[in-house]
Structure formats: structure tokens, C-alpha cells
Amino acid sequence: MSSYAYLFKFIIIGDSSVGKSCLLLQFLDRKFKLDHDTTIGVEFGSKTLNIRQKNIKLQIWDTAGQESFKSITRSYYRGSICALIVYDVTSRDSFENISRWMEETKSYANDKITLVLVANKTDLSDKRVISTEEGQTYAKKHDLIFVEASAKTGFQVDKIFQEAAEAVLKKIEQRDIDATNESIGVRIGSQMTEEMIEKQKEQKVSKCC
């Protein structure tokens, strides 16, 4: 699917070792690497989804969680229309640090950004310390989309990106987001341009009649 209606730029953030790169790899290639190398700065991937008869191309930036790479990763916030904030359900620290990632997003991202809270590693049920309810409560309090997932098994990984893209598309359709403003992480593609041209032709015909 080379043509698309819209291109959305996503950023994945969260503490080191919560599984950000593994989630992206599972989404893109249906693979899981237990010994995935630590992300150095920022890594990139892309995939096209079909949402309500529209091809939506996602450009996804996977960021390093370490403090030493903050100056690099911060530059990617402003140009993203969605941030996936990932925590590890077996790590209390990663959950408590969500607030720090929220502050970073507030400071460096554009004000139209959609936020998704992702609870990863749900396959490790015997080591789990953050319940579903605790995650849901936090997400509801801060008006975040909430998805539990497992990068290892693939559980609900597609749902993360699907729900995020649907939320952004809905904002465009409701005109909460200006799709012509590429600086916020949205680009109109050829598929949408063709649709707009056809609508303009129809409007001209109806006026003539």
C-alpha cells in the first residue's frame, strides 16, 4: 500500500527496559527478541493500517529511555501527533515514572498530541505488581487511552497502534487537528488528495445543475 490518506508520526517513550523496541518489532515484523539491543538515541519503523476505508501510514520513532539520550529524544516530541507511554507491569518504578514522561511530553510536544498509556509484559503474570485496575485508574484520571499488551506473545500489540491511529483520525475528522499542519506530525497523502479533488468536482457539477 504505497498510497495513503494520511501519515501520522508516533513516538514511543518510557523507562529503559520496559519493552518499547520489542513492541515496535512485534508490531512491524511479528517477532520477539528476548536479548534486544538497547536503543541508542532513536530508532525508526513504519507500517500502513487501514482504518475506516482509509490507508493510514504510521512513522514510529522508538526512543531510548536513558537520561544520557534525553537531548536527542526530546527533539522528536514536537513533530509527533501521538506518544505511546510504555511501562512494565512487573516494575513499580516504571509505573511511577509515568508522571515524569507526562511532564516531558507537556514540555516538549505540541498541544494536539494524543497520549496512549501502554502496560507491557502482561505475559509475566506471576511477577506482576501493577494491576489492570491501577493502570486504568491512572489513564482515566489523566485522559489517556489505555491498552494492556505483551510484546512477547503479541497480545493486543496491534490494538495499541490501531486505537491510537483511530483517535488521531477522529480528531482530524472533527477538525480538532489541522491536517495541513505537518509540523505537528500529520501529512495528507495522495489518497486523500484524490478524494478531495473528486469532492470538488462533485460540488462543481451540483452547482451547475
N, C-alpha and C positions, 0 to 999 in steps of 0.2 A: 504494500500500500504506500506508494511514493507520494501521492497527493493527499492533502489533509485539509480539514476545515479550519482547525486552529492548532497552534503549537503552544504548549504550556511548559514553562520551566519550573521544575521542582528542586528543592534542596532537602537532603536528609541530614538531620542533626541529632546530637545526643552524646552521652559519655562514650569514651573509648571502650571497646569490647562488648557493647550491647547488641551487636549484630547488624549494624547498618549496611555494611558491604555484603553480608550474607543475604539480607533481604533483597537487595538490588540484584544480586546474582541469581537468586531463586526466581525473581520476577522476570528477568530478561532471558535466562537460559534454562530454567528448571533444574538448577544444580545447587548442591550444597558442599562447601569445603570447610571441614572442621578446623583445618590449620590455615585459614585465610590470612594472608599477609596484612599487617597493619597499614591502614591508608596513610599515605604520605601527602598531606595537603588536601587535594581534591581529585576524585575520580569521576568518570562520566559514563552514562549509558542512555540509550533512547529506545523507545518502543511505541507503536501506534495501537490505540484502542478504538473500538467502535462504540460510540455512545449515542443513543437515540438517532441512528442513521447518519451520524457524523464521525469521520475519522479524526481522532484527536491524537496528535503526536506529542509524546512526553519526552522532554530532555531532563534527565535526572542527574543532579550533582550530589555525589556521596562525599561528605566532608569528614576530615579527621577530627576525633574528639579531644585530642591532646591540646593542652594550653599553648604549647610551642607553635602550633599551626593556626592559632586564632586570627592573626593578622591576615593570613591568606584566605581563610574560610569566610571571614566577615564581608569580604568584597563580593561574595556571591549572594548574600541575603537580598540586597535591594533589587536585583534583577530576577527574583523568583516570585511566582504567583502563589506558590504553596510550599509550606515547610512541614515535613514529617518529623515529629519529635519522638525519638525512639528511646524506650527504657527496657531494662531486662527485669522480668518478673521475679528473678531469683536474687536481685540486688536492690536492697533498700536505698543505698546511696544513689544509684542511677535514677530511682524514682524521685527522691528528694531533690535531686539536681535539675528536675524539670523546670522548676521556677527560675533557675539561672538561665536556662536555654530560652525560656519565655521572655526574660528581660533582654537577652541578646537580640531576639527577634524584634522586640518592640523598639530597640535602639537602632537597629541597622536595616530592617526590612521596610518595604513600602506598606502603607496603611491598608492596602487592599488584599494583603496576603491571607490565604486560607490556611488554618492550622489543623493538623491531624496528630493526635496522640496515639502512638503505636506501642502496644505491650508485646514485646517479643519474648521468645523462648518458652512459650506455653507448653511445649512438649516435656519440659523438665518439671512436671507437676510435683514430684517428691521434694524438690528443692525450692519450691515457690514460696515467696514471702510477701508478695503483693497480690491481693485478691482482685478478682474481676470487679467487685463492688467498689473497691478503693480507687481503681483506675477510672471507672465510670463516674464516680463522685467528683473526682478531680476534673475530668473532662467537662462535665456538666457545669461545674462552678465557673470554669474559665471559657465556656462556649467553644469547646474543641470537638471535632469529630473523633470518635474513639473506636479503635479496632484492635482486637487481640489477634496475634499471629504467631506462627513458628516458621522461621527461615529454614529450619532443618527439614520439617515434614512438608512445607508448602502451605500449611493450614492458613487460610484467609489472606495470603500474601497478595493475591490478585485484588481482593476486596479493598485493601488499603488504597491502591492506586486508582481503582475504579471509583470508589466513593469520593476520593479527593478530586478527581477529574470532573465527576458529575457536579460536585459542589461549585467548582470554578465555572463550568459551563452554565450552570443555573444563574450565577451572578452576572454573567455576560448577557444572558437572555433577559434578565430583569433590569439590565442596564446599570447594575451596581459597579460594573467594571467596564472601562473603555477599552475595547479590544484593539483599537488602533494605536494604543499607547504601548509600544514594545518595551519601554524601559521598566515596566512592572512585571515582565515575564510572560507576555501573551503576544502571539503573532497570528494574523489572519493568513490562512493558506489559500492555495489556488482553488480548492474545492468550494470554499466559502465565497471567494471572489466570483466564481462562475454562477453560484446560486444568486448572489446579489445582482449580477448582470441580467439574469433571467427574470428576476422580480421587477427590475427597472423596465425591461421590455414589456412585461405584462401590464405594468402600470400605464405605460405609454399607449398601448393598444386599447386599454379600458377607457382612457381619456378621449381617444379618437372616436370611440363608439358612443 
